[in-house]
């Protein structure tokens, strides 16, 4: 092969590697974003979020494990992706409510644990002190963990869009929980993105 042919071949290899890198970067960005969105939707409608999460994890397994033939990377992406949704959902909700949630004075009128056989399953009933004096029943998803007692006056956060239930404030023993949740979610996001990108670069042909 003459010099011209070698040069053309090298250009094709470089172009192929560049295309592979761009494709890998696309999936490395898409999968974490899709998982975070699924987790966020799950805070609004749980079953829809679960369905979306399972679809994204299945898609990740198909791309990384099936098309790219990187079984180990696919396993890491799927497990980390599942863990990401567990942290990303609460992180998104907490961040959203603390940022744009409307503070409203309320009083706790009831705290119950509905199922002690499976562990704590806490529900808190809170009533607005002023305004329409609306009453809400919130679960552990809205931060009811027994830190508030009946008769306590608290400042809840209400969703201005009305999509999410009000959120109770953190108790003294819950300091830095939001920061920890965000840090874990960010770390797992990086793991999913980095391993997906690596798997794409090291993909094998069928």
C-alpha positions as CSV (number, residue, x, y, z in Angstrom):
1,X,0.0,0.0,0.0
2,X,1.4,3.4,-1.0
3,X,1.7,6.4,1.3
4,X,-1.6,7.9,0.0
5,X,-3.5,4.7,0.9
6,X,-2.0,4.6,4.3
7,X,-2.9,8.2,4.9
8,X,-6.5,7.6,3.8
9,X,-6.7,4.5,6.1
10,X,-5.4,6.5,9.1
11,X,-7.9,9.3,8.4
12,X,-10.7,6.7,8.4
13,X,-9.5,5.2,11.7
14,X,-9.4,8.7,13.3
15,X,-12.8,9.5,12.0
16,X,-14.2,6.2,13.3
17,X,-12.7,6.8,16.8
18,X,-14.1,10.4,16.8
19,X,-17.5,9.1,15.9
20,X,-17.3,6.4,18.6
21,X,-16.3,9.0,21.2
22,X,-19.2,11.3,20.3
23,X,-21.7,8.4,20.4
24,X,-20.3,7.3,23.8
25,X,-20.6,10.8,25.1
26,X,-24.2,11.0,23.9
27,X,-25.2,7.9,25.9
28,X,-23.0,9.0,28.9
29,X,-25.1,12.2,29.1
30,X,-28.5,10.7,28.1
31,X,-28.6,7.9,30.6
32,X,-28.0,9.9,33.8
33,X,-30.3,12.7,32.7
34,X,-33.1,10.1,31.9
35,X,-32.6,8.4,35.3
36,X,-32.8,11.7,37.2
37,X,-36.0,12.7,35.2
38,X,-37.5,9.3,36.0
39,X,-36.7,9.8,39.7
40,X,-38.2,13.3,39.7
41,X,-41.4,12.0,38.0
42,X,-41.5,9.2,40.7
43,X,-41.8,11.9,43.4
44,X,-45.0,13.1,41.7
45,X,-46.6,9.8,40.4
46,X,-44.7,6.9,41.9
47,X,-45.7,4.1,39.5
48,X,-44.9,6.3,36.4
49,X,-41.5,7.0,37.8
50,X,-40.8,3.3,38.5
51,X,-41.9,2.3,34.9
52,X,-39.6,5.0,33.4
53,X,-36.7,4.0,35.7
54,X,-37.0,0.3,34.7
55,X,-37.2,1.3,31.0
56,X,-34.1,3.4,31.2
57,X,-32.2,0.7,33.1
58,X,-33.3,-1.9,30.5
59,X,-32.2,0.5,27.7
60,X,-28.8,0.9,29.4
61,X,-28.4,-2.9,29.7
62,X,-29.3,-3.3,26.0
63,X,-26.9,-0.6,24.8
64,X,-23.9,-1.2,27.0
65,X,-24.3,-5.0,27.4
66,X,-26.0,-5.9,24.2
67,X,-24.8,-3.6,21.4
68,X,-21.4,-2.8,22.9
69,X,-20.8,-6.3,24.5
70,X,-19.5,-4.8,27.7
71,X,-21.2,-7.0,30.3
72,X,-19.2,-5.7,33.3
73,X,-19.8,-2.1,32.4
74,X,-23.5,-2.8,31.8
75,X,-23.8,-4.4,35.3
76,X,-22.2,-1.4,36.9
77,X,-24.3,1.1,35.0
78,X,-27.5,-0.8,35.9
79,X,-26.8,-1.1,39.6
80,X,-25.5,2.5,39.9
81,X,-28.5,3.7,37.8
82,X,-30.9,2.0,40.2
83,X,-29.1,3.5,43.2
84,X,-29.1,6.9,41.5
85,X,-32.9,6.9,41.3
86,X,-33.1,6.2,45.0
87,X,-31.1,9.3,45.8
88,X,-32.0,11.5,42.9
89,X,-35.7,11.5,43.6
90,X,-35.5,12.8,47.2
91,X,-32.7,15.1,46.2
92,X,-34.8,16.7,43.5
93,X,-37.8,17.0,45.7
94,X,-35.8,18.5,48.6
95,X,-33.9,20.9,46.4
96,X,-37.1,22.0,44.6
97,X,-39.1,22.5,47.8
98,X,-36.3,24.3,49.6
99,X,-35.7,26.6,46.6
100,X,-39.2,27.5,45.3
101,X,-41.5,26.0,48.0
102,X,-43.7,28.6,49.7
103,X,-43.2,28.7,53.5
104,X,-46.5,28.3,55.4
105,X,-47.1,28.2,59.2
106,X,-48.8,25.0,60.3
107,X,-49.5,22.9,63.4
108,X,-49.1,19.1,63.6
109,X,-52.4,17.5,64.5
110,X,-51.6,13.9,64.1
111,X,-48.6,11.4,63.8
112,X,-49.3,7.7,63.2
113,X,-47.2,4.7,62.3
114,X,-49.5,2.5,60.1
115,X,-47.4,-0.6,59.8
116,X,-44.9,-1.6,62.4
117,X,-44.4,-5.1,60.9
118,X,-42.3,-3.8,58.0
119,X,-40.7,-1.0,60.1
120,X,-41.7,2.6,60.5
121,X,-44.4,3.8,58.1
122,X,-45.0,7.3,59.4
123,X,-47.8,9.7,58.4
124,X,-48.2,13.2,59.7
125,X,-51.3,15.4,59.6
126,X,-50.7,19.1,59.5
127,X,-53.1,22.0,59.4
128,X,-52.3,25.5,58.1
129,X,-52.5,28.1,60.9
130,X,-53.7,30.9,58.7
131,X,-55.2,31.4,55.2
132,X,-57.5,28.7,54.2
133,X,-56.5,26.5,57.1
134,X,-56.0,23.6,54.7
135,X,-55.2,20.2,56.2
136,X,-52.7,17.8,54.7
137,X,-51.6,14.2,55.4
138,X,-47.9,13.7,54.4
139,X,-45.8,10.6,54.5
140,X,-42.1,9.8,54.9
141,X,-41.6,10.9,51.4
142,X,-42.5,14.4,52.6
143,X,-40.1,14.1,55.6
144,X,-42.5,12.7,58.2
145,X,-40.1,10.7,60.3
146,X,-41.5,11.3,63.8
147,X,-39.4,14.5,64.4
148,X,-42.6,16.5,64.8
149,X,-45.0,15.8,67.6
150,X,-48.7,16.5,67.9
151,X,-49.2,20.2,68.8
152,X,-45.9,21.3,67.4
153,X,-45.9,24.5,65.3
154,X,-43.9,24.0,62.1
155,X,-43.1,25.8,58.9
156,X,-44.0,23.6,56.0
157,X,-43.1,24.1,52.4
158,X,-45.9,24.1,49.8
159,X,-45.4,23.5,46.1
160,X,-46.5,26.6,44.3
161,X,-47.6,24.4,41.4
162,X,-49.6,22.1,43.6
163,X,-48.0,19.0,42.2
164,X,-46.3,17.8,45.3
165,X,-47.5,17.4,48.9
166,X,-46.2,19.9,51.4
167,X,-42.8,19.1,53.0
168,X,-42.1,19.1,56.7
169,X,-38.9,20.7,58.0
170,X,-35.9,18.7,59.1
171,X,-35.5,17.9,62.7
172,X,-32.3,18.6,64.7
173,X,-31.0,15.1,64.0
174,X,-31.5,15.5,60.3
175,X,-28.9,18.2,59.7
176,X,-27.0,18.0,56.4
177,X,-29.3,15.2,55.1
178,X,-30.1,17.1,52.0
179,X,-26.4,17.8,51.3
180,X,-25.6,14.1,51.8
181,X,-28.4,13.0,49.5
182,X,-27.3,15.5,46.8
183,X,-23.7,14.3,47.2
184,X,-24.6,10.6,46.8
185,X,-26.8,11.4,43.8
186,X,-24.1,13.4,42.2
187,X,-21.5,10.7,42.8
188,X,-23.8,8.0,41.3
189,X,-24.5,10.3,38.3
190,X,-20.8,10.5,37.6
191,X,-20.4,6.7,37.9
192,X,-23.2,6.1,35.4
193,X,-21.8,8.6,33.0
194,X,-18.2,7.6,33.3
195,X,-18.7,3.9,33.0
196,X,-21.1,4.4,30.1
197,X,-18.5,6.5,28.3
198,X,-15.7,4.0,29.0
199,X,-17.9,1.1,27.9
200,X,-18.7,3.0,24.6
201,X,-15.0,3.6,23.9
202,X,-14.1,0.0,24.7
203,X,-17.1,-1.5,22.8
204,X,-16.6,-4.8,21.0
205,X,-18.0,-5.6,17.6
206,X,-20.5,-8.4,17.4
